Amino acid sequence: MVKMVFVNLPVTDMQRSIKFYEALGFEQNKKFSDENGVGMMWSDAIWIMLLTHDFYNKFLQGQTIADTQNMSGSMTAFSFDSVAAVKEFAAKAAANGGSYYHVELGIPENQMYELEIKDPDGNILSASWMAM
């Protein structure tokens, strides 16, 4: 069996989030989508599940959803084939309601390059390329 990764993100505006992730190259899987959650496929093995706050709360057992506009609960990293692909992903995010920034790590760009992308809800995706 192929291992799969499902990143669950609480979102405040489902349609806005669907449009944002589609613009980044994710594809909605309608078979795994309803009024509570939407499955967005990055690949056959990597998905982002967009969940309404009410539905996301069912899994928290007394915890509260982080206000991701003001604090971070996690950062999910995705690898890309080139520095140009990282920059293109970030530009698409910015053009579709998100934002991005670069953290200087002191690593030459020809060895590793990374941009942090914030979706409209403030969830952080890290887009990176590394010379392997």
C-alpha positions as CSV (number, residue, x, y, z in Angstrom):
1,M,0.0,0.0,0.0
2,V,1.2,3.5,-0.9
3,K,1.6,5.8,2.1
4,M,-0.5,8.9,1.9
5,V,-0.3,12.3,3.7
6,F,-3.5,14.2,4.6
7,V,-3.0,17.7,6.0
8,N,-6.2,18.9,7.7
9,L,-6.7,22.7,7.7
10,P,-9.5,24.6,9.4
11,V,-10.8,27.3,7.1
12,T,-13.3,30.1,7.5
13,D,-14.5,30.5,3.9
14,M,-14.6,27.2,2.1
15,Q,-15.1,28.6,-1.5
16,R,-12.3,31.1,-1.0
17,S,-10.0,28.3,0.2
18,I,-11.0,25.9,-2.7
19,K,-10.2,28.7,-5.2
20,F,-6.9,29.5,-3.5
21,Y,-5.7,25.9,-3.5
22,E,-6.9,25.2,-7.0
23,A,-4.8,28.2,-8.1
24,L,-1.8,26.6,-6.5
25,G,-2.3,23.5,-8.5
26,F,-4.3,21.3,-6.1
27,E,-7.3,19.5,-7.6
28,Q,-10.6,19.0,-5.7
29,N,-11.6,15.4,-5.4
30,K,-15.4,15.7,-5.3
31,K,-15.8,12.1,-4.2
32,F,-14.1,13.1,-0.9
33,S,-15.9,16.5,-0.5
34,D,-19.0,17.6,1.2
35,E,-20.3,20.6,3.2
36,N,-18.0,19.8,6.1
37,G,-14.7,19.2,4.2
38,V,-13.1,19.3,0.8
39,G,-10.4,17.0,-0.4
40,M,-7.7,18.9,-2.4
41,M,-5.2,16.6,-4.1
42,W,-1.6,17.7,-4.6
43,S,-0.8,14.2,-5.9
44,D,-2.3,10.8,-5.5
45,A,-0.4,10.5,-2.2
46,I,-0.6,14.1,-0.8
47,W,-3.8,15.8,0.1
48,I,-5.0,18.9,1.9
49,M,-8.3,18.5,3.6
50,L,-10.1,21.8,4.0
51,L,-12.4,21.5,7.0
52,T,-15.1,23.9,8.4
53,H,-14.4,25.1,11.9
54,D,-17.4,23.2,13.2
55,F,-16.2,19.9,11.7
56,Y,-12.5,20.5,12.6
57,N,-13.6,21.1,16.3
58,K,-15.0,17.5,16.5
59,F,-11.4,16.2,16.5
60,L,-10.0,18.5,19.1
61,Q,-11.3,17.0,22.4
62,G,-11.3,20.2,24.4
63,Q,-8.6,22.1,22.5
64,T,-9.5,25.2,20.5
65,I,-8.6,26.0,16.9
66,A,-5.5,28.3,16.7
67,D,-6.1,31.8,15.5
68,T,-3.7,31.3,12.6
69,Q,-3.8,34.9,11.7
70,N,-1.9,35.6,14.9
71,M,-0.2,32.3,15.9
72,S,1.0,29.2,14.2
73,G,0.1,25.6,15.1
74,S,2.1,23.9,12.3
75,M,4.0,24.5,9.1
76,T,3.6,22.0,6.3
77,A,6.5,21.7,3.8
78,F,6.2,20.7,0.1
79,S,9.2,20.0,-2.1
80,F,9.6,21.4,-5.6
81,D,11.8,20.6,-8.6
82,S,13.5,24.0,-8.8
83,V,14.0,27.4,-7.3
84,A,11.9,28.8,-10.1
85,A,9.0,26.4,-9.2
86,V,9.2,27.6,-5.6
87,K,9.0,31.2,-6.7
88,E,6.1,30.5,-9.1
89,F,4.1,28.7,-6.4
90,A,4.6,31.7,-4.0
91,A,3.6,34.2,-6.8
92,K,0.4,32.2,-7.4
93,A,-0.3,32.3,-3.7
94,A,0.1,36.0,-3.5
95,A,-2.0,36.6,-6.7
96,N,-4.9,34.5,-5.1
97,G,-5.3,36.0,-1.6
98,G,-2.3,34.6,0.1
99,S,1.1,36.0,0.9
100,Y,4.7,34.8,1.2
101,Y,8.1,35.7,2.7
102,H,11.6,34.4,2.8
103,V,13.5,33.4,5.9
104,E,17.3,33.9,5.5
105,L,19.0,30.7,6.7
106,G,22.5,31.5,5.4
107,I,22.3,28.6,2.9
108,P,23.2,29.4,-0.7
109,E,20.3,29.4,-3.1
110,N,22.1,26.8,-5.3
111,Q,21.9,24.4,-2.3
112,M,18.5,25.1,-0.9
113,Y,15.8,27.7,-1.4
114,E,12.6,28.1,0.6
115,L,9.6,30.5,0.8
116,E,6.9,30.5,3.5
117,I,3.4,30.8,2.0
118,K,0.4,31.9,4.1
119,D,-3.1,30.9,2.8
120,P,-6.0,33.3,3.3
121,D,-6.6,31.8,6.8
122,G,-3.0,32.2,7.9
123,N,-2.1,28.5,7.6
124,I,1.6,28.3,6.6
125,L,2.9,26.1,3.8
126,S,6.7,25.9,3.2
127,A,7.7,25.6,-0.4
128,S,11.3,24.4,-0.8
129,W,13.9,23.1,-3.2
130,M,17.1,21.3,-2.2
131,A,20.0,20.2,-4.3
132,M,20.1,16.5,-3.6
